[in-house]
Amino acid sequence: MHTITKSWTAVAAAALLTVGLAACTSANAAEDTGDTASSSSEAKFAVDENTLVFGVVPDSVDTETNYQPLMDYIAAETGKTVEYHESTDYAALIEAAVAGKIDVASFSGFTYVTATNNGAAITPISSIVTAEGQEPGYYSQAIVPKGSDITDLAGFKGKKVCFVDPSSTSGYLFPTYNLLEAGIDPETDITPVFAGKHDVSVTKTGEGVECEAGFAEDSEVAKSDKVEVVAETMVPGAPIVVSDTLPDELTSQLTDILGEVTIDDIIASGVKSADSDGFRSVFYATVPVDDEYYDTIRDICEKTEAEQCQG
């Protein structure tokens, strides 16, 4: 079996940050009784009881705009101010979760697993779907510049390949697993390039200069006419999570309002910003998910022995 190590600087830095933060918060973890939410007397907020911090990693320049109607909905239903917290990358979002700096967040599946492995007290409650009847999942797509002579993953060998981020589910974990399955060692058989965001990975791959091939989630790939898809894999849907340190009553309320809600429900609640083509393109409804839903990712972590998965 091949092993994905921490030889890349970005991965090592992320691991050091998260392990260090896990150590710093070990006292809090020791006090955890295993409940999924704190009692009111032990409740902790990222800022204060009147504010909910909503954490995300930007996948494109439109990330904040795309999430604003959902944040407005949370504010309207809870009566709290919802503060947008944009992490620079997945490692930073993990750091924020471990340090208790977010109350609600949208993670990737891999980031969620990594965060909990590093001591983050968070629970998944739902995943966003963009069409009626859709399962809570999306595709990690292998892409090449339009007109490329690369037709499958085997053709990635010896190429400069764009990944999104070392902690990205569809932009790193699934791609490296699929490369290994195709007989390609992601450390020695290719030159990895970390683009930082899905749309940047698509752009760089389409240009064919910094990256001769790449990976990104399907929603960003669909926006480009400069790339072609040569392979794809279904990925468990990105979870919306809540902090386990919130009061029981608030946790129950957030689970209720975010567990199963449609765009029509959000509009009917008075959030007019949800009634837009932009929001409709990224949100139809949420469907419930739980921790076990991400066992597929844990299985891939075990098969690849990716140290990034570990606490």
Secondary structure, 3 states (H helix, E strand, C coil): CCCCCCCCHHHHHHHHHHHHHHHHCHHHHHHCCCCCCECHHHCCCCCCCCEEEEEECCCCCCHHHHHHHHHHHHHHHHCCEEEEEECCCHHHHHHHHHCCCCCEEECCHHHHHHHHHCCCCEEEEEEEECCCCCCCEEEEEEEEECCCCCCCHHHHCCCEEEECCCCCHHHHHHHHHHHHHCCCCCCCCCEEEECCCHHHHHHHHHHCCCCCEEEEEHHHHCCCCCEEEEEEEEEECCEEEEECCCEHHHHHHHHHHHHCCEHHHHHHCCCHHHCCHHHHHHCCEEEECCHHHHHHHHHHHHHHCCHHHCC
